[in-house]
């Protein structure tokens, strides 16, 4: 009990560092998983393929920001300005109505919102990453984890008594596999949602379709909450045109996430990790309350890792039940 209490206290005091390390592990698992898969199909050594995968990812990101980045930056700035104007327009048009007073009275003026967001974003960035240096350390740490996973996994396993090491090894391997599959499923979902919403908004003639589609795809990384958060700016932009357009935007988001949830996800989850929705929402809520925005973002993968830990180390080893029966 004393050891458990000490671990909980250390995690609490070093929460920012713990989440950054977990994020590094998640990135490393994704890179290593892609490299292992490609290496198995090409016969190239794992380290060589890891280098190729890493360079390819960097090249893809650089190409995206080079070709799409300027347009995306312009649209993002225009989106922020349009949201300001939309809030002012809604306040002017509906501010005196009963429902307008109930809803819009709680929305701060755009200037106050901008000041608060900038201040809060700076606080979060400072507390979570400690500036650009910690972000650089995050990337380097993820690369080292991906290059030599056995070095760190073996060191972690040796912290346990000899009789517990096989279970510890199996648990760590299963956590890595689960995180890799979960990440793969999320990347596929993000791409599908971004493409569907981008096509829908473009056909509908909504301004800033690219920025809104990229935002929707990125927010899909956060299950359930991300879909709602991404729809809000798109609906507000559509409101500047007409309320009919806003309804069509809501329909586009509903269709996109319905396709993602009922068509794409079942296909993807045949070979990837599936998390119980209630536990996923609870984990994001709890971690978000304790650790802030980064806790919400990492709530789902943390839940996936904890489920494996409970299933392997407690249900299987302590209770003696078949750990694979409930998967």
MOWODA-V882325 format. One record per run of one state. SS is the DSSP state (@ for helix, = for strand, . for the rest). FROM is the first residue (numbers start at 0). LEN is the number of residues. If there is no record, write none. Layout:
BEGIN
SS;FROM;LEN
SS;FROM;LEN
END
This chain:
BEGIN
.;0;1
@;1;12
.;13;1
@;14;28
.;42;3
@;45;49
.;94;3
@;97;7
.;104;5
@;109;19
.;128;3
@;131;16
.;147;1
@;148;9
.;157;4
@;161;43
.;204;4
@;208;11
.;219;5
@;224;15
.;239;3
@;242;26
.;268;8
@;276;15
.;291;1
@;292;5
.;297;1
@;298;18
.;316;11
END
